[in-house]
Amino acid sequence: MRIPLLSTLDADFTRRFAAIRERGADTDAAVEVQTRRIVDAVRRRGDRAVIDFTRRFDGVRLTAAQLRVSAAEIAAAPRAVPAPALRALRLAARRIAAFHRRQRTRSWSYRDALGLRLGQQITPLDRVGIYVPGGHAAYPSSVLMNAIPARVAGVREVIMVSPAGRDLNPAVLAAAAIAGVDAVYRIGGAQAVAALAYGTATIPRVDKIVGPGNAYVQAAKKIVYGTVDIDKIAGPSEVLVIADTGADAVHVAADLLAQAEHGSGDECAVLLTPSRRLAVAVQGEIDRQLQVLPRRRDIARVLCRRGALVVVRNLTEAVELADQVAPEHLELIVKDPERWARRIRNAGALFLGTFAPAALGDYVAGPNHVLPTGGTARFFSPLGVYDFVKRTSVVSATRDGLRRLAPAITCLAALEGYDAHAAAVRCRFSAQKE
């Protein structure tokens, strides 16, 4: 099995490239039906349903008292992590916090020519829930990327859930301690999302749920949206690399393999290059590098289904294709990457030059690695401080200001057939002489 080598000049290129881009965004009907049953059960039965589903799906028997990880266990976690890993987590945390502090916005107002004071009040959310995947791997970086922006935004309470049964990974708990998470619950799946959305006797209800997860987690987030806010529906990881003739095939192959490594089977890894020589070299490098990777079979399956090495006419065509794809990660391994970056409209994150692989952004660069996937970079942004605040409009007016605007208000109210709206303005002047 090899990653396909395509050309935009191929007669069937449009069809084949569309098949690679197609991500199956719609939730499987059977998954949605089962998820809705889980969510409804948790809403009705609270802790009891959470405990039952945890035993059924995770094979772990817990009591209500065991759902929450003790403060002592969280505090002790950093001591159970090897020193180099702990230093790396703290370095990442500092860099993530430094970047996200620059995203903070302040309340503002101005007074217009009629004397009205108009503005916007910025208020942090009260309580946020972060979902941290478990299962095959531990994701302490996901803890940092989700919790730190909430803390920088000023969220009062950050609640974390993670499907790990009785023993949570020490690195995940250490990351929670470093990021300032207030409470951790050892539950996952759709039942954890429902518990955060509706609250139980043990688990507090939150205002927003963020974080990645499997198909059931994403389906649950979709179901509870409106009861709580959510960040977005997260899909499998994806990378698109635009490389010119000066790119190193070793680097390009390594970056494609890295994003195919996540393991769901639906990851996407694509190279766009005007150099057929580079495309062929990358294909050979992928074959070579795969041999030493522990997950080579899973990666090879991803690359065959959702991977491609595409020979384009020129870099302009590459940029046009990239904007159509709107990838999660877009690497520009080209001469003068800043110039080409200015032409990109749709991407979750841009990585410019040979020494900025997407893996840098996954861990310690500072910008958030929670990014829009499946083409949603056309309208979604990376997770950030702005996701953890709400904006309230502020209007203050003088008597004279309202009087001068009253004719327009009553005219527009009449157009819409809302007599009470017009009366609410008229009554403020009807008993007084003008």
Buried (B, 14 or more C-beta within 10 A) or exposed (E): EBBBBBEBEBEEBEEBBEEBBEBEEEBEEEBBEBBBEBBBBBBEEBBBBBBBBBEEBBEBEBEBEBBBBEEEBBEBBBEEBEEEBBEBBBEBBBBBBEBBEEBBEEEEEEEEEEBBBBBEBBEBBEBBBBBBBBBEEBBBBBBBBBBBBBBBBBBEBBBBBBBBBEEBBBBBBBBBBBBBBBBBBBBBBBBBBBBBBBBBEBBBBBBBBBBBBBBBBBBBBBBBEEBBBBBBBBBBBBBBBBBBEEBBBEBBBBBBBBBBBBBEEBBBBBBBBBBEEBBBBBBEBBBEBBEEBEBBEBBBBBBBBBBBBBBBEEBEBBBBBBBBBBBBBBBBBBEEBEEBBEEBEBBBBBBBBBEBBBBBBBBBBBBBBBBBBBBBBEEBBBBBBBBBBEEEEEEEBEEEBBBBBBEEBBEEBEEEEEEEBBEEBEEEEEEEEE
